[in-house]
Amino acid sequence: MALLVSGPLSILMGASGIAGDTVFAASRYTYRFDLTAWGWLHLLLGVALVVAGLGVAAGQSWGRGAGIAVAAISLITQFMFIPYYPAWSITIMALDLLIVWSLTRSSPTTGTGR
């Protein structure tokens, strides 16, 4: 269910970036993109996280793999986004790491650890 928390949070972050909000501080950074580009990236990842979360919640076979993949991609993008909003990025990184850990540790048939 953490996917269904991380997804909407990423969608909100993306909407803020697309709207050109002043929440994010632009800095000199190697991975510096336009904040609108970051907004679209977070928005798309958020939608993918929600879809994967719904797949996991529904017990679909593709849900776990998609959830692991999308959460790992979100983890990487949040790492690259740290200079823009460090507190938020680190929090979402911890949540994404929890998602990857829990989806790799749980059994698809019983929902418990191995």
TORSEDO-343025 format. One record per residue (C-alpha): residue number from 0; x, y, z negated. Coordinates in steps of 0.001 Angstrom, whole numbers, plus 500000, padded with zeros to 6 digits. Last residue first. Layout:
N
i; X; Y; Z
NUM; X; Y; Z
...
This chain:
114
i; X; Y; Z
113; 509970; 483965; 496812
112; 507998; 486918; 495548
111; 504244; 487006; 495509
110; 501704; 487907; 498208
109; 500643; 484287; 498527
108; 500809; 483599; 502241
107; 503003; 486431; 503515
106; 505540; 486005; 500693
105; 506854; 489248; 499278
104; 510540; 490187; 499169
103; 511054; 491720; 502631
102; 507884; 493813; 502418
101; 508714; 494968; 498877
100; 512275; 496016; 499702
99; 511332; 497841; 502898
98; 508506; 499690; 501138
97; 510662; 500561; 498119
96; 513294; 501981; 500474
95; 510595; 504057; 502164
94; 509467; 505405; 498772
93; 513036; 506274; 497786
92; 513552; 508005; 501150
91; 510263; 509885; 500628
90; 511572; 511290; 497339
89; 514968; 512106; 498836
88; 513344; 513947; 501724
87; 510994; 515953; 499521
86; 513729; 517149; 497178
85; 516185; 517889; 500015
84; 514011; 519995; 502365
83; 515903; 521140; 505480
82; 519329; 519751; 504598
81; 517817; 516301; 503827
80; 516206; 515819; 507285
79; 518846; 513353; 508548
78; 518214; 511137; 505538
77; 514471; 511443; 506129
76; 515015; 510288; 509703
75; 516923; 507220; 508516
74; 514314; 506252; 505924
73; 511520; 506785; 508458
72; 513258; 504383; 510836
71; 513522; 501825; 508027
70; 509855; 502370; 507110
69; 508892; 501863; 510775
68; 510810; 498611; 511085
67; 509723; 497120; 507748
66; 506090; 498054; 508326
65; 506121; 496709; 511878
64; 507518; 493413; 510659
63; 505004; 493184; 507821
62; 502022; 494238; 509920
61; 502597; 491911; 512879
60; 501038; 488901; 511129
59; 497915; 490840; 510161
58; 496893; 490592; 506511
57; 494441; 493507; 506690
56; 496479; 495508; 504163
55; 499665; 494814; 506145
54; 498056; 495947; 509389
53; 496585; 499035; 507710
52; 500049; 499874; 506413
51; 501541; 499405; 509874
50; 498973; 501823; 511333
49; 499615; 504307; 508507
48; 503385; 504095; 508974
47; 503025; 504577; 512749
46; 500879; 507686; 512158
45; 503488; 509050; 509776
44; 506294; 508294; 512218
43; 504458; 510250; 514912
42; 503900; 513223; 512586
41; 507464; 513136; 511309
40; 508852; 513249; 514854
39; 506398; 515964; 515882
38; 507429; 518117; 512929
37; 511129; 517526; 513537
36; 510629; 518727; 517103
35; 508747; 521780; 515789
34; 511599; 522431; 513378
33; 513977; 522655; 516349
32; 516717; 520146; 515890
31; 519824; 520319; 513750
30; 521477; 516937; 513438
29; 524950; 518382; 512845
28; 523706; 521050; 510437
27; 523822; 524811; 510181
26; 520644; 525578; 508268
25; 516943; 526021; 508871
24; 514941; 526248; 505667
23; 511667; 524339; 505668
22; 508558; 525594; 503891
21; 508248; 528621; 506192
20; 505524; 526994; 508282
19; 506028; 526719; 512016
18; 502746; 524876; 512444
17; 504606; 521907; 513914
16; 506815; 521606; 510851
15; 503887; 521760; 508438
14; 501958; 519230; 510492
13; 504958; 516914; 510412
12; 505300; 517135; 506643
11; 501583; 516417; 506303
10; 501899; 513414; 508623
9; 504930; 512208; 506669
8; 502923; 512365; 503435
7; 500052; 510581; 505196
6; 502378; 507723; 506169
5; 504293; 507415; 502890
4; 501129; 506772; 500883
3; 499510; 504186; 503169
2; 502886; 502516; 503536
1; 503006; 502290; 499743
0; 500000; 500000; 500000
